[in-house]
Structure formats: C-alpha cells, structure tokens
Amino acid sequence: MINLEISQRHEETFTQVMMLAEHMMRPYSRKYDKAEHTYPAEMEEVNKLISAGRTSATGKPKGSLPEGSVVNGGNMGSVIGLFGLCWGDVGLFLGMPGSGLGNAAITAVGTPEQIKKYGGRYAAMCITEPSTGSDSANISTTAVLDGDDWVLNGEKIYVTDGDRCDTLVVWATLDKSLGKAAIKSFIVEKGTPGCEVTRLEHKMGIRASDTAAISFSDCRIPKENILGSADIATDAEGRKKAFGGVMQTFDNTRPPVAAMAVGVARAALDMARDLLREEGIEVCFDKKPTNSGAIEAELAQLEAEWQAGRLLVLKAAWMADNKMPNSKEASMCKAKAARVGNHITLRCVALCQSLGYSEQHLLEKFARDSKIIDIFEGTQQIQQLIVARRLLEKSSSELK
Ligand SMILES: Cc1cc2nc3c(=O)[nH]c(=O)nc-3n(C[C@H](O)[C@H](O)[C@H](O)COP(=O)(O)OP(=O)(O)OC[C@H]3O[C@@H](n4cnc5c(N)ncnc54)[C@H](O)[C@@H]3O)c2cc1C
C-alpha cells in the first residue's frame, strides 16, 4: 500500500538541510544573483555536508524488494532534501557541484563500472540543440564508432552548469534516418579535445548557475562511454523501438526537478507571510472561510496547490523507491509542481506588492528563479502530452 508518510530519518535530514539552506545558502542568494556566471565557491562546503549526510544515511533499497514492500528510500530522501535546498536557493543549488542532471542519468542507466568512475563527478546534461528542444527525437548531434572510439559532432545549447561541470552526458544519434531508436547518450569528460564551451547565456533567473553552449568537433571518447547498449532495438516485427534507455533518465530527473519547484514555492509562501506580518497583516488559517480576508483566502488556496504538488512529487519518488514504473507520475508531478510553483511565487509577489517586487527582499528573485522549472526537463505542455498519452494509451506518433 502506498505510504507517503515522512520517516523519522527523512524528517531529521530535512531539518538539517533547512539549517544549511537558511544559514549557508540564503546569505549568498543576492550576491550570486547579481554576479551572474560566478562560481559560488561557498556552496562547496554545503555540498560536502550534504554528501556526508548521504553517505551516513542508509536505507536505499538494493536489488528486488519483497512483495508488498513499502519503502521510503533513496528517491524519497533526495526529493525531501531538494525541498529544503531549493527553499534555500534554487539557483545556488543548481550551481553547486554534484547537482547536475547528468549525474541522475549516469545513476539511472550507467553500468556499475560507469557509476563507480563517474557517479561522484559533476555531470551536466546536453540534449537541447539550436534546432531541437521539446522534439528531442529530432537531435542532429552524431556519434560514429571508429575503432575503439566514438566520434561526436554537433552543437548543444542551454546546458545548465555546462561550463563549471567536469563531465557531460550528451545525447547523439547513431543514425538519424532510424529516428528515436538510434538516439543514445554518451559520457564525455570535459577537456576532451574537440569539446569546447562556446558561449554563456545571460538569464532571467537561476543566475547563480551557468548556462552554456558547447560544440563537439570530431570529439573522440572511449567506446565504453556509451550509456546503455549501442544496439538499435527492434520489436518482434523488426520495427525500430522508440527511445528506451535515454528516456528512462527523465523518470529519474523529473521528480527532483519538480521538487525544486516545491522548495522555491515554499520559500515564497513563507517569505510572503513574514513580510505581511511586518506590515501588520497576520495571516490566520483557522478562521471560517466566511470570516477570512481576501489575502488569507488566497494564501489558503496557494497552500493547497503547494501541498498537491508536493504530494505528487512524493508519490513519484515513492514509486521509484518501490521499483514501480513511474513515467506518468514523474510527468504529472513535474507538470503540477512547476505550474503551481510559477503561480505561487508570482502571486506572493503580488500579495506583498512593492515589498514583493523590490530587490530589498528575495521574493522577486524566487519568482524569476521558478520560471525555468516549468521549462527545462520538458515544458508544461510536454508533460501534459506525456500524461495524456499514458492515460489514453496512445503512442507518441498517435498523440503529438
Ligand atoms: C535556463 C535554461 C536551462 C536549461 N538547461 C538545459 C540543460 O541542462 N540541458 C538541456 O539539454 N537543455 C536545457 N535547457 C533547454 C530546455 O530543456 C528547452 O528550452 C526546453 O526543452 C524547450 O525547448 P525549446 O526552448 O526549443 O522550445 P520548443 O520546444 O520550441 O517549445 C516552444 C513552445 O512550444 C510548446 N510545444 C512544443 N512542442 C509541443 C507539443 N508537441 N505540444 C504542445 N506544445 C508544444 C512548448 O511547451 C513551448 O511552450 C535549458 C533551458 C533554459 C532556458
């Protein structure tokens, strides 16, 4: 039976993370929002403390679980940690070593050798290209096997932490004419000849993280750096199968990204109540709806939306911990949490008016930072499309 109760161990972790967030992240929020692209060196200490906590916390399920198991394990722990870190500052979190989405990809589909070698690295994810975003089946970067090396050619854009990371997970096609089935992902170590950061983007939010364009020009990487099999899978009738391995990654990365939205939305709700209190408006939720003011009524509604997003994130993580397929739930939680995250942060700015809009406080930054969460790792519209396909049992060619 499903169990979304937070275990005592995870409660303790959350309390510790919130302390780090408050005392070791928030003091630097504005500094790195202003100093765009500057590496937030202070976050290395936060990362060390988090890694130490992760090592000491056990409980991630290993191997197959007994029937009927109910586990609040590693995935649950990681989204709960992210609620706290992104309450602290989602931009600083994204700019912190070890936060790269490439790390999740390596953990999800890497071999034990790849996980051992690259699991602890700082890995960014390179999918988007100048002519390919949501339509990720359309990518043009190529990978050709030449002797013991893969040779990569192409251009990737909007790579979060693409400059400061030390490893890249790159999506490339083995043969564009074969469509999705030929798309594979590859581990590329930064500094490999032929791999070059060509540009950094100036952005609206998450300015503490860098966002890079990266070119691959006859970039040779070892044959064993492919993630998953090099075979182009076919079904019983010999038709090429869709995506498979690379898409699995999203089931692992979407709940954590949704958790970022939950964290930053919580930050906005808490700050809005503090600012309103300073202005003499005490928000009280235990009045009857007929007796509450407009601000209280709206904040109560925002709290309910926030809770709905949070619960969907916990459910997707719980399913992953219990080794249940969670593609639909991963997209559901990303769609809901990111959408309400955008709405909550902007409404909190509006409810606090000039205080919300002023740089004197971080509310306006939370609103800017939250926007990207509804875009990367699949936009709102793409998540809804995936959920619809799953509910209606339609393939991607039947429902575009
Ligand atoms: C700050 C930032 C960081 C990023 N980090 C990364 C990263 O680390 N790695 C990476 O690979 N990419 C990254 N991206 C890229 C991001 O994933 C893409 O921007 C996103 O997937 C959308 O692609 P696009 O911008 O090409 O928009 P498009 O795909 O062109 O979409 C434009 C609009 O059309 C809608 N749309 C598209 N197709 C459909 C459809 N079938 N049905 C309904 N609506 C549709 C979209 O929802 C969107 O509203 C980042 C982007 C930004 C801005």
The ligand as an SDF file (V2000), in Angstrom:
LIG
                    3D

 53 58  0  0  0  0  0  0  0  0999 V2000
   17.9610   28.2980  -18.2270 C   0  0  0  0  0  0  0  0  0  0  0  0
   17.8160   27.0550  -19.0470 C   0  0  0  0  0  0  0  0  0  0  0  0
   18.4920   25.9160  -18.6940 C   0  0  0  0  0  0  0  0  0  0  0  0
   18.3910   24.7610  -19.4850 C   0  0  0  0  0  0  0  0  0  0  0  0
   19.1290   23.6500  -19.1470 N   0  0  0  0  0  0  0  0  0  0  0  0
   19.1790   22.6070  -20.0060 C   0  0  0  0  0  0  0  0  0  0  0  0
   20.0800   21.5200  -19.7830 C   0  0  0  0  0  0  0  0  0  0  0  0
   20.7820   21.4460  -18.7650 O   0  0  0  0  0  0  0  0  0  0  0  0
   20.1680   20.5530  -20.7310 N   0  0  0  0  0  0  0  0  0  0  0  0
   19.4130   20.5900  -21.8700 C   0  0  0  0  0  0  0  0  0  0  0  0
   19.5480   19.6850  -22.6960 O   0  0  0  0  0  0  0  0  0  0  0  0
   18.5160   21.5870  -22.0930 N   0  0  0  0  0  0  0  0  0  0  0  0
   18.3960   22.5920  -21.2020 C   0  0  0  0  0  0  0  0  0  0  0  0
   17.5330   23.6320  -21.4350 N   0  0  0  0  0  0  0  0  0  0  0  0
   16.6880   23.6060  -22.6100 C   0  0  0  0  0  0  0  0  0  0  0  0
   15.2390   23.2640  -22.2960 C   0  0  0  0  0  0  0  0  0  0  0  0
   15.1340   21.9150  -21.9240 O   0  0  0  0  0  0  0  0  0  0  0  0
   14.4090   23.6210  -23.5360 C   0  0  0  0  0  0  0  0  0  0  0  0
   14.3670   25.0310  -23.6150 O   0  0  0  0  0  0  0  0  0  0  0  0
   13.0210   23.0450  -23.4660 C   0  0  0  0  0  0  0  0  0  0  0  0
   13.0620   21.6380  -23.6230 O   0  0  0  0  0  0  0  0  0  0  0  0
   12.1080   23.6250  -24.5600 C   0  0  0  0  0  0  0  0  0  0  0  0
   12.7020   23.5790  -25.7930 O   0  0  0  0  0  0  0  0  0  0  0  0
   12.7410   24.8840  -26.7330 P   0  0  0  0  0  0  0  0  0  0  0  0
   13.2790   26.0160  -25.9420 O   0  0  0  0  0  0  0  0  0  0  0  0
   13.4000   24.5310  -28.0100 O   0  0  0  0  0  0  0  0  0  0  0  0
   11.2020   25.2250  -27.0220 O   0  0  0  0  0  0  0  0  0  0  0  0
   10.2480   24.4800  -28.0460 P   0  0  0  0  0  0  0  0  0  0  0  0
   10.3880   23.0250  -27.9680 O   0  0  0  0  0  0  0  0  0  0  0  0
   10.4410   25.1130  -29.3810 O   0  0  0  0  0  0  0  0  0  0  0  0
    8.8240   24.8800  -27.4730 O   0  0  0  0  0  0  0  0  0  0  0  0
    8.2640   26.2050  -27.6030 C   0  0  0  0  0  0  0  0  0  0  0  0
    6.8520   26.1570  -27.0050 C   0  0  0  0  0  0  0  0  0  0  0  0
    6.0390   25.2230  -27.7270 O   0  0  0  0  0  0  0  0  0  0  0  0
    5.4980   24.2390  -26.8440 C   0  0  0  0  0  0  0  0  0  0  0  0
    5.4540   22.9440  -27.5030 N   0  0  0  0  0  0  0  0  0  0  0  0
    6.4680   22.3090  -28.1470 C   0  0  0  0  0  0  0  0  0  0  0  0
    6.0450   21.1270  -28.6440 N   0  0  0  0  0  0  0  0  0  0  0  0
    4.7430   20.9900  -28.2830 C   0  0  0  0  0  0  0  0  0  0  0  0
    3.7490   19.9890  -28.4730 C   0  0  0  0  0  0  0  0  0  0  0  0
    4.0310   18.8680  -29.1170 N   0  0  0  0  0  0  0  0  0  0  0  0
    2.5160   20.2080  -27.9840 N   0  0  0  0  0  0  0  0  0  0  0  0
    2.2170   21.3420  -27.2970 C   0  0  0  0  0  0  0  0  0  0  0  0
    3.1150   22.3430  -27.0880 N   0  0  0  0  0  0  0  0  0  0  0  0
    4.3510   22.1610  -27.5670 C   0  0  0  0  0  0  0  0  0  0  0  0
    6.4700   24.2050  -25.6530 C   0  0  0  0  0  0  0  0  0  0  0  0
    5.8430   23.7270  -24.4980 O   0  0  0  0  0  0  0  0  0  0  0  0
    6.8640   25.6730  -25.5480 C   0  0  0  0  0  0  0  0  0  0  0  0
    5.8820   26.3800  -24.8270 O   0  0  0  0  0  0  0  0  0  0  0  0
   17.5630   24.7570  -20.6320 C   0  0  0  0  0  0  0  0  0  0  0  0
   16.8320   25.9160  -20.9720 C   0  0  0  0  0  0  0  0  0  0  0  0
   16.9520   27.0480  -20.2010 C   0  0  0  0  0  0  0  0  0  0  0  0
   16.1590   28.2720  -20.6020 C   0  0  0  0  0  0  0  0  0  0  0  0
  1  2  1  0
  2  3  1  0
  2 52  2  0
  3  4  2  0
  4  5  1  0
  4 50  1  0
  5  6  2  0
  6  7  1  0
  6 13  1  0
  7  8  2  0
  7  9  1  0
  9 10  1  0
 10 11  2  0
 10 12  1  0
 12 13  2  0
 13 14  1  0
 14 15  1  0
 14 50  1  0
 15 16  1  0
 16 17  1  0
 16 18  1  0
 18 19  1  0
 18 20  1  0
 20 21  1  0
 20 22  1  0
 22 23  1  0
 23 24  1  0
 24 25  2  0
 24 26  1  0
 24 27  1  0
 27 28  1  0
 28 29  2  0
 28 30  1  0
 28 31  1  0
 31 32  1  0
 32 33  1  0
 33 34  1  0
 33 48  1  0
 34 35  1  0
 35 36  1  0
 35 46  1  0
 36 37  1  0
 36 45  1  0
 37 38  2  0
 38 39  1  0
 39 40  1  0
 39 45  2  0
 40 41  1  0
 40 42  2  0
 42 43  1  0
 43 44  2  0
 44 45  1  0
 46 47  1  0
 46 48  1  0
 48 49  1  0
 50 51  2  0
 51 52  1  0
 52 53  1  0
M  END
$$$$
